[in-house]
Amino acid sequence: MVPKPQSQPSCMKKTYSPKTADKAQFLLWNLVKGIIWLAILIVGYLMARKYLGFDLKEWMGPLYENSVAIYLIFLVSEVVFGIIPPEFFMFWSLRSEILQVYISNVAALATISYLAGIIGYYIGSYFNTTALFRLFKRRIFGKFERHFNTYGGFLVIVAALTPLPFAGICMLMGAVKYTFRKFVLISMMRFVRFIVYAIIIWEANIL
């Protein structure tokens, strides 16, 4: 009689599927790029302020004290693929150097960014058949659509946490009719990015 092969211990059976590993690698790679980009911005900003006399208040002029205008500019920027990095607005949030004021400003920015993602979803959902949207899809969304085919809704989480164009990917999710309820839940990871980045920027500023 041929002996039956012994079953492996349960701890040896537990392996990660290639799909899970690919997701982790995709997220990690984009997180690393985000941290490098954040470090460059922080070091550049602090060095310019310390050694070149850069004054954000002087550079921004009347806009510096106009919170409503800044929030509107940020909203437009976020909807139009994040043309101005959110970190710039976090530097502006440091203007009083009062922690409570900084927290309220960053909370407002995070909420605006989250809402910009929802706006992007609706733009993709209702305007995906227009010539302009098809042009954006061909020129900009192409590679992200391939990522969506691979990672599905996980792509929104990666975009929320990393430098990937959050609103642009939200438009893509609307265009492919991704479930809205799932979308609004997973896109809340956007708040995590703002919290982490805000802590890093605050701590770097007080060094």
HELIX and SHEET records of a PDB file:
HELIX    1   1 SER A   10  LYS A   13  1                                   4    
HELIX    2   2 PRO A   18  TYR A   51  1                                  34    
HELIX    3   3 LEU A   56  MET A   60  1                                   5    
HELIX    4   4 GLY A   61  GLU A   65  5                                   5    
HELIX    5   5 SER A   67  VAL A   79  1                                  13    
HELIX    6   6 PRO A   86  SER A   93  1                                   8    
HELIX    7   7 LEU A   99  PHE A  127  1                                  29    
HELIX    8   8 ALA A  131  PHE A  136  1                                   6    
HELIX    9   9 LYS A  137  PHE A  141  3                                   5    
HELIX   10  10 GLY A  142  TYR A  151  1                                  10    
HELIX   11  11 PHE A  154  LEU A  161  1                                   8    
HELIX   12  12 PHE A  166  ALA A  175  1                                  10    
HELIX   13  13 PHE A  180  ILE A  186  1                                   7    
HELIX   14  14 MET A  189  ASN A  205  1                                  17    
END                                                                             
